[in-house]
Amino acid sequence: MKLADLPAALKLLEKESRLRHPDDFLDRDRLQDEFGEDFVDAATNDYLGLGERRCSFTIGPVQEWAVDVSRETSPQVETSPQVGLKSTERSPESPQVGLKTAGHGDTTSRDFVEGGLGVPSPPRPNAHVSLNVSRETRDRPGLNAFSSESRRFQESNLSPPTQEKASCELAQPLPGGPSVREDVSRETVQTVLRAGASASRLIYGSSRTHLDVEAYLAEWLGHEGSLLFSSGYAANVGALAALLSPGDAVFSDAFNHASLIDGIRLSKARPRVVSHLNCDELEKGLKSSRSSSARWVVTESYFSMDGDGPDLPRLRELCDHYDASLYVDEAHSIGTFGPLGAGLCVEKGIRPDVLMAAFGKAVGSHGACIAGSLNLRTWLWNRARSFVFSTAPSPLQTDALLSQLHAVSAAEGARKRLDEVGQKVRAGLRRKGVEVEPSSFGPILSLVLGSEEKALKVAANLRRSGILAQAIRPPTVPDSASRLRLCLRASLNDQQIERLILSVARETKGLTSQ
Ligand SMILES: Cc1ncc(COP(=O)(O)O)c(C=O)c1O
């Protein structure tokens, strides 16, 4: 379909009473607030109530910390928690986090308090850190009371009270059960988070943290809106199948990831595979497909097996000229490139019509989003089957994702170092006579060796020198294009870089086939 037809398609759904509006007003929370103890939740698959085992606070300003609290309780014996501070780089004005627990359980229980990275970044002026408290007590009257309290903080627009000491009675002791009381010094208590989302968001509804992360992503990536998916695979498959129609002309780069290929297949549109990065061939195809109902160009911005990328401004120009929509998968470039790590599209100053960002790579988390217009978001809410028929990302994990996104935006130093490492390794290998593809850049460096045997042998020899690099073989890459894939990291020091260069040059001597 043409993206310009989305408003009409949504109107049609509405006329047929089949349009589902995204749950952006948090219906469940509002009901819970209105009815309090009388609220009856009959719209969740969390049959045992276990999804509420964990809760989280958002506090600030803290720079970086992590606290791990574990305690073991034996029958009717009260024990003190052991507190291990993993990292305590606090700013002097940061609040202190204190946690008191008292156990009266008849089982072993464990409490965790985890800190995230609370780094300010332009889209979100306030520093944030997430404190996730898992506990054995749940589903008790106290929890509802706590939810209401946290919502009150939200409604007061999180205007941070100064470092007051908050004491939250989370649960009433049950006969024979554990009781937990937590004292947290903090500026704001933002929300209660569930360990599990319990169902698809069309069934259970959204959580505040889903909406917060989506708003953050939209701003960061420069789009009107975004929608979270549980993985990059789910995002690509769901979005492409929802957007492409059988009569569309779909131009897909020959090296596109399997999730893009599968999404196109599911849509039943016939893909026209374009040679890798070949804009001239793409232009010919676009010219000759004027009669198609819609045209799409589908590509990655940074190819995961080759460490290269298309000429994004040229792709944008071609799409504008031939009235095609541009779909860009930024799985490997988000966090890695661009100002604040916002990816190659932002770096090159172009806006694709649909952008997929995955968080399992440089963001160091999990999940993905599709960013684009608000109409696109609503369409996917209704039509992306991997979104509609799949349990939403866990609110707790999504909160951790937000911390990671703040951290990735702030990691300008690490990005600069990563770029330096990439240049040093490429230059070093070339000096040793290794053929490195001139178009490759960034952290992925593939040395094409040809046969599977060669790639496996080189990888095995490198392991013996303490270097772990994967041999990539068909079906991930075409036949006879097996390779050694180096994933470079900002943390490599100069000695490690030197050792890597020497070992790779020694093991691949005379084998690279580019
Ligand atoms: C280019 C590309 N797109 C999508 C994905 C899928 O992302 P996820 O691992 O989050 O499912 C990957 C994963 O390797 C990828 O490399």
The ligand as a Gaussian input file, in Angstrom:
#p B3LYP/6-31G(d) Opt

LIG

0 1
 C       19.703000      -6.200000      10.276000
 C       18.932000      -6.911000      11.331000
 N       17.602000      -6.720000      11.412000
 C       16.860000      -7.341000      12.344000
 C       17.433000      -8.200000      13.254000
 C       16.577000      -8.886000      14.254000
 O       16.664000      -8.242000      15.493000
 P       16.359000      -9.043000      16.837000
 O       17.598000      -9.840000      17.150000
 O       16.045000      -7.998000      17.845000
 O       15.194000      -9.947000      16.545000
 C       18.811000      -8.430000      13.219000
 C       19.428000      -9.356000      14.181000
 O       20.471000      -9.898000      14.047000
 C       19.586000      -7.782000      12.227000
 O       20.897000      -7.975000      12.131000

